Amino acid sequence: MRLETVSVFGGGSWGTALAQAAAMAGRQVELVLRDPAEAEAMNAARMNARYLPGVILHEAVRPTATSQAADFVILAVPAQATRTLLTALPPDLFAGKPVVLSAKGLETGTLLRQSEILRDMAPEAIPFVLSGPSFAADVAAGRPTAVTLAGDDPSDTSDLATALAGPSFRPYAADDRIGVELAGALKNVYALACGAVEGAGLGASARSALIARAFAELARLVRTLGGSTSTLTGLAGLGDLTLSCTSAQSRNYRFGMALGAGRRPEDITADVGLAEGMWTAPVARQLARDTGVDAPLVDAVVQVLAGEADIATVVAGLMSRPLKRED
């Protein structure tokens, strides 16, 4: 399988960071943006001044508004924009090619994972999922980062992981695509909750307890929805959950902090930007209800986002749940 050239769709911080990582791994990269003027400006400045100011683009990265045929594709648009992007592109652009899905979220309305959206829109594509403890600024700057790359064919997944591996960006091959997708999407919901605990001043002990219970809840959801709980002990599970639930670099965590301080979601979005967990939480709650999984933390996040309860009241309710053996 030839893996020398790659098209990265998405000119935000994450798309630019993954383009940088692929270039540092020796690939020739086209970074595909929607706006030709933005692509031209980025080419001239050799920098994504809007999303990653100060990071000089690698010489192998070519910003463009017109995609050419590449050996493989990385999709790096927000989770709720994946279907829109794929609708605008011909399905044969992806036919028979590896497509790496890097968005972490479940689709509103359909309840679908990212690879299920890809299956609907480009059924001939070969899906892979990239997830793990990583911030765009770290990846773009070449700081040490380890992630999980999950696919269905072990040999192809290993080849693709090798093609993306550089001196500082290390993708580890795995075969639990469903578990990796679910862990990546749901950790954003739990990051909102942990940020809200921080924003409300409830203390590090409460946040740590919440992370532990989130891990248990995540395991129930992943197991029931077809993933492997063994995935959760690795980079895509515990690694990403811990990072997102403890660092203000996480947009979802910052969003949660503002929620905990009493701000309204619409006002926070104007300042912080899109938080994937805000969209995934209601979808996760519906999936949990449809499958009979007890998910009180997901329920709590939905309540806080809807303004039905404040985080202090929610945490008090969680603490008053009947005592039982820990699972």
N, C-alpha and C positions, 0 to 999 in steps of 0.2 A: 504494500500500500504506500503510494507516494504521499509524503506529508511535508513538502517543502514550502508551499505557499498557503497563506490563510487569509480569509476575509473576516474581519471583526466588525459586526454590525452594532453600532451604538457609540456615540461620541461623548458620552459622559465620563465621569472619573473612572468607573470600573472598566468600560470598554477601552479607554485609553491605557489604563494600567495593564490590561491583558494583552493589548497590542505591544506594549513595551516588553512584557515578559516573553511573548512569542519571538520578538525580534532579538532579545538577548539570548534566546535559545537557538538562534541561527536561522529562523524562518524569515521569509520575505512576507511582509504584512501590508495589506491595505485596510485602513481604518475607514469604514463606510459611514458617512454622515448624511443626514437628510438634506441639509442646506448647503448648496454649492458655495455660497459666499463664506460660510463658516469653514468649509474644507479648504478653500483658497487662503483664508486668513491663517489657518493653522499651519498650512504648508509654508507660508511666508515667514511666520514667527517661529516655526518649529517648536511649538508649544501649545498646549490646550490651556490658554490663559484663563478661561472661565472655570474649569473644573479642577485642573491640576497646575496652578500657576507655579512657575519656577522649575518645573520638570521639563528638561529638554528632550524632545522626541528622538528616539534612536534613528539612526540613518536608514534603517531598513523598514521604517514605518512610513507609509504614504497615505495621508488623509485624502479622501476622494468622496464624491457624491455619486459615483457610478461604479457599481461593482463589476469586476471581471471574474472569469472562472478561476477558482482557487481549488487547491487540493482538499482543504477542509474549511469549516466555517465555525466561528464563535458568535453566539448571540449574546449580547450584553446590554439589552434594553430592559427597563423595569418589567416585572412579571405581568402587570396588567396591560402592557403594550406589546407583548409577544405576538398575540393573534393579529393585531393591527399591522405589525411589521410583516408578518408572513403573508397576510392578505395582499399586500402591495408588491410582493415578489413572486416571480413564476416558480411553481413547485419544482420544475426540472432543474432549477438552480442548485437544488439540494439533493437531487436524485442520486442515490448510490454513494453519497459523500458523508463523512463523519460531521455531525453537527453538535458542537459543545454548547450546552445550555448552562448559563451562569447566573440567571436570575433566580432569586430565592423567594418563591411565593406561589400561592394557589389562586386560580382564576375565579374572580367574582362571577356568580351566576351559574357557571358550569361545574364548579368544584374540582376542576381538572388540575393535575400537575403540569409542569412545563413540557415534559416529554409527551404527555397525552395531547397537548395542544399541537405540538410538532407532528404527531401521528395524524391528527385531523387535517392539518393544512399541507403537509409535505410527507405523505406516507412512505415515499421511497427513501427518505433520509435515514441515516444511521444515528440514533440518539446516544449522546454521552452527557453526563452531568458532572459539573465542576462545583465543588463546595468545600468549605473548611474555614478555619480561623484566618481571615485575611482582610486587610484594609487596603483600599486602592492606593493610598499614599505610600504605604510600605512596599507594595508590589512594584509600583512605578519607579520608586527610588532605588530598587534593587536590594531592599532589606530582606533578610532571611524569612521565607514564608513557605509553609508546607500545607498542602491541600489534598483533597481526595478527588480522583477522577473515576467515575463509575460508568461501566458499559456492560453490554450483554456478552460480548465475545472477549475472553481473557487475553488472547493474543493481540487483537486489534486495540484493546484498551491499553495494554502495556506499550504498544508501538506509539500510540498517541500520547501517552504520558511521557515517553522518552522524547518525543518531538517537541513537547512544551517545556521540558525540564532545562533550566539554565543554571548558572552558578548560584543563584539565590532563590529561585522559584522551583519548588519540588513537588510535582503532582505524584501521588501514590495511587496505583491502580487498584480498583475494587470492582466487585460484581453486583453489589446491591444497589442498583439504580433507584429503586423505589424508596428504600430506606434513606439514601443520601438526599434525595429530593425532599422527602418529608421532613427530615431533620433540619435541612437548610431553611425551609419555609417556616416551620413552627418555632424555631429558635428566635425569629424576629418577634413573634407574639410574646414570648417569655421575656425578651429584652425590654419590651414596652412595660411589662409588669415590674421588672426589677428596677428600671429607671424611675417608675412611678413611686416605688418604695423609697428610693434615694431622694426624689424630689419632695416627698412628703416628710422627710426627716425621720423615718421609722427605724433607721439604724442598720448597721452592717449585719447584725445577727439575723434580722428579719429577711434581709436580701439573700443571705447564704441559705437560710431555710427554704426560701422560695426557689432558689436554683436547684436545690436537692429534690424538692417535690416536683419541679418542672421536669427534671430528668426522668423521674418515675412516670409522670403523666405522658411524656414524650414516648417512653418505651411502650406504654399501653397502646397509644395511637399508632405507632409504627408497626408494632406486631399485628394489630388488628387490620390495618390497611395494606398488609402484604409485604412489608419490609422485614429486615432482620435486626433484632435487638443488638446483635454483636456489632453492628455498624456504629452504635451509639457510644461505644467505648473508645472510638477512634477520633480522627481529626474532624470528620463531618458531624460527629455527634457531640461528645463532651468538649472537644477542642473549640468548636464554633460556639456552642452554647455558653461556655465560660467566658470567652472573649466578648461576645455580644452583650452579655448580661452584667459586665463589670466595667466596661470602658466607655467614656464619653465620646470616643471616636466613632462609636456605633450610632448611626442616625436614629435607629429605633430606640436605643437607650436614652439619647438626648430628648427624643420626642416624649418618652415616658417620664423623664424628669420634669418636663414642663407640664405634663398631665398631672403628675403628683403635686405640683405646686399650684394647681387649680386653674390652669389655662385651658381654653377651649381648643379642640382639635383643629378647627379651621384657622385659628390664629397661629397655632404652632406650625402648621404646614407652610404658612407664608414666610416664616423665619427659618425653619429647619429644612424644609423640603419634603419630598415624598418619603414616608416611612412604610415600607412594604408590610410590616406587621399590622398596620391599621386596616389594610384590605384583607389580609389573610385571616385575621381573627374570626370574623363572622363565618368565613368559609370553613375554617377548622371546627368551629362550634357545630355547624350543620353536619359535617362529616362525622363528628363524634356522636351526635344524636342519631344519625342514620345507622350507625354501626353499634350503638349501645355502649360506647366507651365513656366512662366517668372522666370528665375533663373540667374540674372546677376552676383551674387557673385560666383556661381559655375563656370560660364563661365570665370570669371576673374581669378580664381585659375588655370583653365586649361591653359589659356593663359600664365600665369606666369611660370607654370611648363614647358610649351613647349618652353619657351624663346621668345615668340611672343610679350611680353610687360613686362616692369618692374612694380613693385607694385605702385610706385608713379604715373605713367601714368594711371594705372588702377583705382586707387582711384580718380584721377582727373576726369576720365571719368564717374565714378559712381556719383561723386558730381555734374556733369553737366547734369545728366539725367533730363528730364522735371519734374518740380515740380507738385505734385498732392497730393490729400489728403492721409494722412498716413493710411496704413492698417495693 
